[in-house]
């Protein structure tokens, strides 16, 4: 049997961090399964990767987000005129909502 990398205690710690409740019996079972998966993944260490270009995107899709552009859609005075609330020194006056005791 391969050396065990993750024991039940480590698995329970990971479950605690993920806020997942597991029993001691489940931790033992999942530790065995996790180690089996990790052992299987060792085959990737033997894959010949010399000369293979790094792949970061496989679908060919390009970013569809637009660059940020500053646009002045309205002037401050126009926005202030949209309200019926009183205005003082170019600002909308509102009632205090936090009161000191």
N, C-alpha and C positions, 0 to 999 in steps of 0.2 A: 504494500500500500504506500502511496506517495506521502511525503511529509505533510502534515496538516498545517495550513496557513491560517485558517480562521477557526477558532474553537467556539464553543457555545457561549462563553463569556463575552468574547469579542462581538459575536453576532447579537447578543442581547444588548450590548452597549450601542451598537449601530441602530437597533430597533428602538431603543430609548431616544436616541438623537432624532430619529424619524417620527417619534411619537406613535410608534406601533407597539401595541401590547402583545407579547408572545410568551408562551409558557416555557418552562425548562425543557419539556419534551419537544416542543416545536423548535426551540433553539438548537437542540442536538440534531434534529432532522435537517434543518436548513443549513447548519454548518457543514454537514456531510455533502449536501447538494452543492453548496457554494464552492467547496474545495474540489468537487468533481468538475464543475464548470471551469474553475481556474486552471486545473490540470489539463483540461481539454484545450484551453486557450494557449497552452505552451507550444502548440503546433505552429502558431504564428511566428515564434522565435526562429523557426527553421525556414521560413519563407524567404526566397531570394529577393531582396529589395534593392540591390545595387543597380544604379542607373535608372531607377524608376522615379519619374517626376512626382513630387508631392501633389496629391489631389485635395483641393479644398472645396470644390463645387462640381457636382456631376450632372446637374439638370440643364445647364446652359442658360438658366434664367439670369437676368440682370436686375440690378436694384431698380425698383419702381418708385422709390421715393424721390421727391424733387429737392433740389438744393434750397436751403433757407434763403429767402429774399425779404429784405425789409420793405414793407409797403405801408405808406401812410394812407389809411382808408378814410379816416375822418379826423378833423381837427378837434382839439380839446374843447373849444368853445361850442362846437356843434354837438358834442356829446353831453356837455353840461346843460344845454338847452333842451335836452330830451326829458328832463325830469321836472317835476313840480316841487321838489324839495328845495328848501332855501339854499342859496349859494353864498359862501363867504370866502373871499380871497381866491377865487378860481377853484374852489373845492365844494363838494356837496356836503352840507351840514346834516349830520345824523344824530339821533338821540344816543346817549351813552348806554352801552349794554353791560358794561362791567362797572360795578359800583364799589368803591372802597368802603370798608367798614370802619 
